[in-house]
Amino acid sequence: MADSWANLAERLGSDLHLEQAGPGSRRSVLTRALREAVRDGRLAPGTRLPPYRSLAADLGLARNTVAQAYGELVAEGWLVARQGSGTRVAPRTEPARSRRVPKTTPARAAPPAHNLRQGQPDAASFPRSAWLAAARRALTAAPNEAFGPGDPQGRPELRRALAEYLARARGVRTAPERIVVCSGVAHALRLLFGGRVLRGPLAVESYGLAFHRSLLKEASVRTVPLPLDERGARTDELESLNGIRAALLTPAHQFPTGGPLHPRRRVSAVDWARTRGGLILEDDYDGEFRYDREPVGAVQGLDPERVVYIGSLSKSLSPALRLGWMVLPEHLLAPVLAAKGDREAWASVVDQLTLADFIDSGHYDRHIRRMRQRYRTRRDRLVAALAAGAPHITPAGIAAGLHAVLRLPPGTERSAVEAAASRSIALDGLAGFRHPAATMPAHDGLVIGYATPPDHGYGPALEALCRILPPAPAGS
């Protein structure tokens, strides 16, 4: 009985698709098909062809037919045959003619000499060995059903680990059943607003990520800016905003201006949500990374039924993992899961299982403590470099996170950003984060990320930064 195609593929180790058509004998048709496959580039130089006996069985041809086709192409120089190496496509000094549509690669800008953009953790510090060990343990212990269609709520192992960690480290009050795994803050916002779980308008801080505002705009959500000052968002003004039922805040470390939300304003925001029947969306931005004191707990702990807590690994571990979570009030759980769909389409089950083990084993805590010290040292070096090279400029906000805002003299931000670009320094101006409808006074400034540069390049990056900063105002 002839082998099945599956058995042949298993024995050959590779599949070979040939378009056999046209006039002529079976040998000439096969020879022409192989020649065209090489000429078109579908069979690249060096590609090993199946043994002629195996290809003959696969194509339903006589062995001699395939052997003769191989021999003819060897004689023509299309193939080479060596004892012990099989038959391969011959190397070519001229590129093969291709009938495929040529692909053009868009030109990519050269990387900057000094990368001081915000929002990027130190990629070189990713704990590869500990993560690999966690993955091995997690895969060994995982039940078979873990490798079926993913649960849109997230693996129970991860939700349990997150519930324990968030309660201990961030003061979040929750149970695993209230957690939904997602791919990050942007995905959470898409689920909540793109999935019509919540509707606008939405109060947001006057300074924030333009990407999030664009995402909300695509979901037809109008955003209304809340003023900011040294105590964080002016949550006392929520009462005066008609039609607003939800507010998006970064209480632990306002992004990007850098201040925490004052305790009275945290309470004020929750009281407003209770009175209005509304919600606070808490983006716990940089929640773990405070350097001058213990991190402040999450607002969610004040009222779990009025706060949606959103977190991710993008700053604490790596944005490449695409893992985040929402801690939801009970009444939002079913609508969010309905918006997410029947199967997990975003977060890898393997990464979820690995993260659960990474947390349970204590490696996540150790990584956070190590990175907290590393980023604090980076920030201290920034402060020292400014004191030496530009003493009239100091970082604003608290000692926390992966970036600092440098307040500049009025009217100097644009020239500083242009000077940085001319010297291949990647950084952001504060104006790019301002809400278009904000009414609070604008401030000139630069948003400086200090986590990304490699150790050997951080000193030169700070020196280059100080050279493009505007001088002190006359008479100061």
C-alpha positions in Angstrom: 0.0 0.0 0.0 1.4 3.4 -1.0 2.5 5.8 1.8 0.2 8.6 2.7 1.3 12.2 2.0 1.6 12.7 5.8 3.9 9.7 6.1 6.0 10.8 3.1 6.4 14.3 4.6 7.5 12.8 7.9 10.1 10.7 6.2 11.4 13.4 3.8 11.6 16.0 6.5 10.4 18.7 4.0 7.6 19.4 1.5 8.3 20.3 -2.2 5.5 22.0 -4.2 5.9 21.8 -7.9 3.6 23.2 -10.6 3.5 20.3 -13.1 1.6 21.4 -16.2 2.1 21.8 -19.9 2.8 19.5 -22.8 5.5 16.8 -23.0 6.5 13.6 -21.3 6.3 13.3 -17.5 10.1 13.6 -17.3 10.1 16.8 -19.3 7.2 18.3 -17.3 9.0 17.5 -14.1 12.3 18.9 -15.4 10.6 22.1 -16.5 8.8 22.5 -13.1 12.1 22.1 -11.2 13.9 24.5 -13.5 11.2 27.2 -13.1 11.2 26.7 -9.4 15.0 27.4 -9.3 14.8 30.3 -11.8 12.0 32.0 -9.9 13.8 31.8 -6.6 11.3 29.4 -5.0 14.1 27.0 -4.6 17.0 29.0 -3.2 20.7 28.2 -3.9 21.8 25.5 -1.5 18.3 24.0 -0.9 18.5 20.3 -0.6 16.0 18.4 -2.8 14.3 15.2 -1.6 16.0 11.9 -2.6 14.7 10.9 -6.1 13.1 7.8 -4.7 11.1 9.8 -2.2 10.0 12.4 -4.7 9.0 9.7 -7.1 6.7 8.2 -4.5 5.3 11.6 -3.5 4.5 12.5 -7.2 3.4 9.1 -8.3 6.3 8.9 -10.9 8.7 6.2 -11.8 12.1 6.4 -9.9 14.0 6.5 -13.2 11.8 9.5 -14.4 12.9 11.6 -11.4 16.5 10.4 -11.5 16.7 11.4 -15.2 15.2 14.8 -14.5 17.7 15.4 -11.7 20.6 14.3 -14.0 19.5 16.6 -16.8 19.4 19.6 -14.4 22.8 18.7 -13.0 24.2 18.7 -16.5 22.6 22.1 -17.2 24.1 23.5 -14.0 20.8 24.1 -12.2 21.6 21.4 -9.6 24.7 19.9 -8.0 25.0 16.3 -6.7 27.7 15.1 -4.3 28.2 11.8 -2.6 26.9 12.0 0.9 25.4 15.5 0.4 22.4 14.6 -1.8 21.2 16.8 -4.6 21.0 20.6 -4.0 20.2 23.7 -5.9 23.5 25.0 -7.4 25.0 28.3 -6.2 24.6 31.1 -8.7 26.8 34.1 -9.4 23.9 36.0 -11.0 20.6 36.6 -9.1 17.8 34.4 -10.3 15.1 36.0 -12.4 12.0 36.4 -10.3 8.5 36.8 -11.4 7.5 37.7 -7.9 6.5 41.2 -7.1 9.7 42.9 -5.8 9.4 44.1 -2.2 10.8 47.4 -1.2 11.9 48.0 2.4 11.1 51.5 3.6 14.1 53.4 4.7 14.6 53.5 8.4 16.1 56.4 10.2 19.5 55.9 11.8 19.3 55.3 15.5 20.1 58.4 17.6 23.5 58.8 19.1 21.9 59.4 22.5 18.4 57.9 23.3 16.7 59.9 26.1 13.1 59.1 25.2 10.7 58.4 28.0 8.7 55.3 28.6 11.4 52.7 27.8 12.9 50.5 30.5 16.4 49.2 30.5 16.1 46.3 28.1 19.6 45.0 28.9 18.4 44.3 32.5 15.7 41.9 31.5 16.2 38.9 33.9 16.7 36.3 31.1 18.0 33.4 33.3 15.3 33.8 36.0 12.6 34.1 33.3 13.8 31.0 31.5 13.9 29.1 34.7 10.4 30.2 35.5 9.2 29.2 32.0 10.6 25.7 32.5 9.0 25.2 35.8 5.7 26.6 34.6 5.6 24.5 31.5 6.5 21.4 33.5 3.7 22.0 36.0 1.0 23.3 33.6 -2.1 21.1 33.1 -2.7 19.8 29.5 -5.8 22.1 29.2 -3.6 25.1 29.5 -2.5 24.5 25.9 -6.0 24.6 24.5 -8.0 27.7 23.5 -7.0 30.5 25.9 -9.5 31.7 28.6 -10.2 35.4 27.8 -10.1 36.2 31.6 -6.5 34.9 31.8 -4.9 31.8 33.3 -6.1 31.2 36.9 -2.5 30.7 38.0 -1.6 34.2 37.0 -4.8 35.8 38.3 -4.1 34.2 41.7 -0.5 35.4 41.7 -1.5 38.9 40.7 -4.2 39.1 43.3 -1.7 38.3 46.1 1.1 40.5 44.7 -1.1 43.5 44.1 -2.6 43.3 47.6 0.8 43.0 49.2 2.8 45.5 47.1 0.1 48.1 45.9 -2.7 47.9 48.4 -5.2 46.6 45.9 -8.3 44.9 47.3 -9.3 42.1 45.0 -9.8 38.4 44.3 -8.6 36.4 41.3 -12.1 36.4 40.0 -12.1 40.2 39.6 -8.9 40.2 37.4 -8.9 40.2 33.6 -5.6 39.7 31.9 -4.9 42.0 28.9 -1.9 43.1 26.8 -1.4 46.5 28.5 -3.0 49.8 29.3 -3.9 50.6 25.7 -5.6 47.2 25.3 -7.5 47.9 28.5 -8.8 51.2 27.2 -9.8 49.6 23.9 -11.8 46.9 25.7 -13.5 49.5 28.0 -14.3 52.1 25.4 -13.9 50.4 22.0 -16.0 47.5 23.4 -18.7 49.9 24.5 -18.4 48.8 28.1 -18.0 52.5 29.0 -19.0 55.5 27.0 -17.6 59.1 27.0 -17.1 61.8 27.7 -14.0 61.0 29.8 -12.1 63.3 32.1 -8.3 63.0 31.6 -5.3 64.9 33.0 -4.2 67.9 31.0 -0.9 66.3 30.3 -0.7 62.6 29.2 0.0 60.3 26.3 -1.2 61.6 22.9 -1.4 57.9 21.9 -4.1 57.2 24.5 -6.1 60.3 23.5 -5.9 59.2 19.8 -7.1 55.7 20.8 -10.0 57.1 22.7 -10.9 59.4 19.8 -11.0 56.4 17.5 -13.6 55.0 19.9 -15.6 58.2 19.6 -14.8 59.2 23.1 -14.5 62.9 23.8 -11.9 63.7 26.4 -12.1 66.7 28.8 -8.8 67.9 30.4 -8.4 68.3 34.2 -5.9 71.0 35.3 -2.8 69.9 37.1 -0.6 71.5 39.7 2.1 70.4 42.2 -0.5 68.2 44.0 -1.6 66.3 40.9 -4.9 66.4 39.0 -7.5 68.9 40.2 -10.0 66.3 41.0 -12.1 68.9 42.9 -13.1 70.2 39.5 -14.8 66.9 38.5 -18.1 68.1 40.1 -18.3 71.0 37.7 -17.9 68.8 34.5 -21.4 68.1 33.2 -22.0 64.7 31.7 -18.7 63.2 33.0 -19.1 59.8 34.5 -15.5 58.5 34.4 -12.0 60.0 34.9 -8.6 58.5 33.8 -5.9 59.3 36.4 -2.2 58.4 37.0 -2.2 58.9 40.8 1.1 57.2 41.8 3.2 59.3 39.4 1.5 61.7 37.1 2.6 61.2 33.6 4.6 63.0 32.5 4.8 65.9 34.9 5.9 63.7 37.8 3.8 64.5 40.9 1.7 62.1 42.9 -2.0 62.8 43.5 -2.4 64.5 46.9 -4.2 62.3 49.5 -7.2 64.8 49.7 -7.6 64.7 46.0 -7.5 60.9 46.0 -10.4 60.9 48.4 -12.1 63.7 46.5 -12.0 61.6 43.3 -13.5 58.5 45.0 -16.2 60.6 46.7 -17.1 62.1 43.3 -17.4 58.6 41.7 -19.6 57.4 44.6 -21.9 60.5 44.4 -22.1 60.5 40.6 -22.3 56.8 40.2 -19.1 57.0 38.1 -15.7 55.4 37.9 -12.1 56.2 38.3 -9.7 54.5 35.9 -6.4 54.2 37.7 -3.4 53.8 35.4 -0.8 52.7 38.0 2.0 54.3 36.0 5.5 53.7 37.6 3.7 52.6 40.7 6.6 50.4 41.9 9.4 52.9 41.2 9.6 55.6 43.9 13.0 56.4 45.3 12.6 58.8 48.1 10.1 56.9 50.2 7.8 53.8 50.0 5.5 53.8 47.0 2.0 55.1 47.7 -0.7 52.5 47.6 -3.3 52.4 44.8 -6.5 54.5 44.9 -8.4 51.3 44.2 -8.0 50.3 47.8 -10.3 53.2 48.8 -13.3 51.7 46.9 -12.9 48.6 44.7 -16.4 49.1 43.3 -15.7 52.6 42.0 -12.1 52.2 40.6 -10.8 50.2 37.7 -7.2 49.4 38.4 -5.0 49.0 35.3 -1.4 47.8 35.4 1.2 46.2 33.1 4.7 44.9 32.8 5.8 47.5 30.2 7.9 49.6 32.6 8.6 47.1 35.4 9.8 44.2 33.3 9.5 44.6 29.5 7.0 45.9 26.9 7.9 43.0 24.7 5.9 40.6 26.9 2.6 42.4 26.1 1.1 41.5 29.5 -1.2 43.7 31.6 -4.2 43.4 33.8 -7.4 45.1 34.9 -8.9 44.8 38.4 -12.6 45.4 37.9 -15.7 46.2 39.9 -18.0 43.3 39.9 -20.6 44.9 37.6 -18.0 45.4 34.9 -16.6 41.9 34.8 -19.2 40.3 32.5 -19.3 43.2 30.0 -15.5 43.3 29.7 -15.3 39.6 29.1 -18.0 39.9 26.5 -16.0 42.6 24.8 -12.9 40.5 24.9 -14.5 37.5 23.1 -14.6 33.8 23.6 -10.9 33.1 23.4 -7.7 34.9 24.4 -6.3 36.6 21.3 -3.6 38.8 22.8 -1.7 37.5 25.8 0.4 34.3 25.4 -0.6 31.5 27.7 3.0 30.5 28.1 4.0 34.0 29.1 1.0 34.1 31.6 2.1 30.8 33.2 5.7 32.0 33.3 4.8 35.3 34.9 2.8 33.5 37.6 5.8 31.4 38.5 8.1 34.4 38.3 5.9 36.2 40.9 5.4 33.2 43.1 9.1 32.4 43.2 9.9 35.9 44.4 11.9 36.8 41.3 9.6 39.6 40.4 10.1 41.3 43.8 13.8 40.9 43.5 13.8 42.3 40.0 11.8 45.3 41.1 14.1 46.0 44.0 17.2 45.7 41.7 15.7 48.0 39.1 14.5 50.5 41.7 18.1 50.9 42.8 19.4 51.1 39.2 16.9 53.7 38.1 17.5 55.7 41.3 21.2 55.8 40.5 20.4 56.9 37.0 18.2 59.7 38.2 20.8 60.8 40.8 23.4 61.0 38.0 21.0 63.2 35.9 20.5 65.5 38.9 24.3 65.7 39.5 25.0 66.4 35.8 22.4 69.3 35.7 23.9 70.7 38.9 27.3 70.8 37.3 26.4 71.7 33.7 23.1 73.6 33.9 22.5 74.6 37.6 19.5 76.8 36.7 17.5 73.7 35.5 16.3 71.1 37.9 14.0 68.1 37.5 10.4 68.7 38.4 8.2 66.2 40.3 9.1 63.5 42.8 12.0 61.1 42.6 10.3 58.2 40.8 9.8 56.4 37.6 11.9 56.1 34.4 11.9 59.8 33.4 12.1 63.3 34.6 10.7 66.6 33.4 13.2 69.5 33.1 11.4 72.8 33.3 12.9 75.4 30.9 12.8 79.2 30.8 9.6 80.4 28.9 9.9 80.3 25.2 12.9 78.0 25.0 11.4 74.5 24.6 11.2 74.5 20.8 14.8 75.6 20.3 16.0 73.0 22.8 14.2 70.2 21.0 15.6 71.4 17.7 19.1 71.6 19.1 18.8 68.1 20.4 17.6 66.8 17.1 20.6 68.5 15.3 23.0 66.7 17.7 21.2 63.2 17.3 19.8 63.3 20.8 16.3 61.7 21.0 14.1 63.3 23.6 10.6 64.7 23.9 9.3 68.2 24.5 6.6 68.7 27.2 4.3 70.4 24.7 3.7 67.1 22.9 1.9 65.7 25.9 -0.4 68.6 26.5 -4.1 68.1 25.8 -5.2 70.3 22.9 -8.1 71.7 24.9 -6.2 72.3 28.2 -6.7 75.7 29.7 -4.1 75.6 32.4 -0.9 77.7 31.8 1.6 75.9 29.5 5.1 75.3 30.8 8.2 74.8 28.7 10.1 71.7 29.4 11.8 68.5 28.3 10.8 64.9 29.1 14.0 63.0 29.7 14.0 59.2 29.9 17.1 57.9 31.8 16.5 54.2 31.7 17.4 53.4 28.1 21.0 54.4 27.4 23.6 51.7 28.0 25.9 52.2 31.0 28.9 53.2 28.8 26.8 55.7 26.9 24.9 57.3 29.8 27.6 59.8 30.8 28.1 61.1 27.3 24.3 61.3 26.8 24.1 63.6 29.9 27.0 65.7 28.7 25.3 66.1 25.3 22.0 67.0 27.0 23.6 69.7 29.1 25.1 71.3 26.0 21.7 71.8 24.3 19.9 73.2 27.3 19.1 77.0 27.2 21.3 79.3 29.3 20.0 80.9 32.4 17.8 84.0 31.9 19.7 87.3 32.1 19.8 88.7 35.6 18.9 85.4 37.3 
